[in-house]
Amino acid sequence: MMTREAALERVISIPPQFMVDKVIVSNLVNEIYDSIVPETTVDKDPWAWVKTEYCALFKAKNPDKGGKVRESVSRMKTMFRARPEIRKEDVILTVKLYLSQTDSRFIRYPHYFLKKGQGANAIYEFDDWYDKYLEAVEAGKGRTSNTNTMQ
């Protein structure tokens, strides 16, 4: 299969007397490639955000706590299966709330934040912080003023 660049190089090599046609052919080559070859070659992994956004938040707060991506993805999938009402945006905002109120020395690894332990001893710290996030969202509803003073 010829690449887009190789096809455009061939168009450029057309003799100068056909200059107007070069533009038409170049546009045609680009249209064909746009319809056949996807623009990005990046995998369309729906869980890539766990590494690029979720774990990155932990790493930004404490560089030692940014790893464990595979475990985080696995536990994230389990959490979304169990609680389909939670959205990706909720997860990110919950983590931001957690990180804003926790000293960087004491934050958990990303996968432990979702679940640590097994069975009756399991700790679901995300659930606690998700509840706090929902309370904060609910408390902010209906406010039309930046102050808490009564008029």
Secondary structure as the mmCIF struct_conf table of DSSP 4:
data_model
#
loop_
_struct_conf.conf_type_id
_struct_conf.id
_struct_conf.beg_label_comp_id
_struct_conf.beg_label_asym_id
_struct_conf.beg_label_seq_id
_struct_conf.end_label_comp_id
_struct_conf.end_label_asym_id
_struct_conf.end_label_seq_id
HELX_RH_AL_P HELX_RH_AL_P1 ARG A 4 ILE A 12
TURN_TY1_P TURN_TY1_P1 SER A 13 SER A 13
BEND BEND1 ILE A 14 ILE A 14
HELX_RH_3T_P HELX_RH_3T_P1 PRO A 16 PHE A 18
HELX_RH_AL_P HELX_RH_AL_P2 MET A 19 ILE A 36
BEND BEND2 VAL A 37 VAL A 37
BEND BEND3 GLU A 39 GLU A 39
BEND BEND4 VAL A 42 VAL A 42
TURN_TY1_P TURN_TY1_P2 PRO A 46 TRP A 47
HELX_RH_AL_P HELX_RH_AL_P3 ALA A 48 TRP A 49
HELX_RH_PI_P HELX_RH_PI_P1 VAL A 50 CYS A 55
HELX_RH_AL_P HELX_RH_AL_P4 ALA A 56 LYS A 61
HELX_RH_3T_P HELX_RH_3T_P2 PRO A 63 LYS A 65
BEND BEND5 GLY A 66 GLY A 66
HELX_RH_AL_P HELX_RH_AL_P5 VAL A 69 ALA A 82
TURN_TY1_P TURN_TY1_P3 PRO A 84 GLU A 85
HELX_RH_AL_P HELX_RH_AL_P6 LYS A 88 SER A 100
TURN_TY1_P TURN_TY1_P4 GLN A 101 GLN A 101
BEND BEND6 THR A 102 THR A 102
HELX_RH_3T_P HELX_RH_3T_P3 SER A 104 PHE A 106
HELX_LH_PP_P HELX_LH_PP_P1 ILE A 107 TYR A 109
HELX_RH_AL_P HELX_RH_AL_P7 PRO A 110 LEU A 114
STRN STRN1 LYS A 116 LYS A 116
BEND BEND7 GLY A 117 GLN A 118
HELX_RH_3T_P HELX_RH_3T_P4 GLY A 119 ASN A 121
STRN STRN2 ILE A 123 ILE A 123
HELX_RH_AL_P HELX_RH_AL_P8 GLU A 125 GLY A 140
TURN_TY1_P TURN_TY1_P5 LYS A 141 GLY A 142
BEND BEND8 SER A 145 THR A 147
#
